[in-house]
Amino acid sequence: MRDTENATELATASLPSDATNEAKIERIWVKETGQEEIRFSWWKDRRMMMRPLDLPENDLLNLVRNAVLAGVFTPDFRSKLRELL
């Protein structure tokens, strides 16, 4: 797990799109605010890009599935999401 000056990675899930690109959903601890947050990100050549993550719906569903299996989302969040759907 990564630990940077700004945040500590708590859980992560990824969906590779090719040999050098991947989409990620991460649960991170943000040091400045002292709280956990969910980050959606796009990575190229193992570096996070400062651009939004754009995915087709099917890829987004696969990434969210991976995030659920990897424990990125808390049980409380999953329960509230179930109620929403």
HELIX and SHEET records of a PDB file:
HELIX    1   1 GLU A   57  LEU A   69  1                                  13    
HELIX    2   2 PRO A   75  LEU A   84  1                                  10    
SHEET    1   A 4 ALA A   7  PRO A  16  0                                        
SHEET    2   A 4 ASN A  21  VAL A  30 -1                                        
SHEET    3   A 4 GLN A  35  LYS A  44 -1                                        
SHEET    4   A 4 ARG A  47  MET A  48 -1                                        
END                                                                             
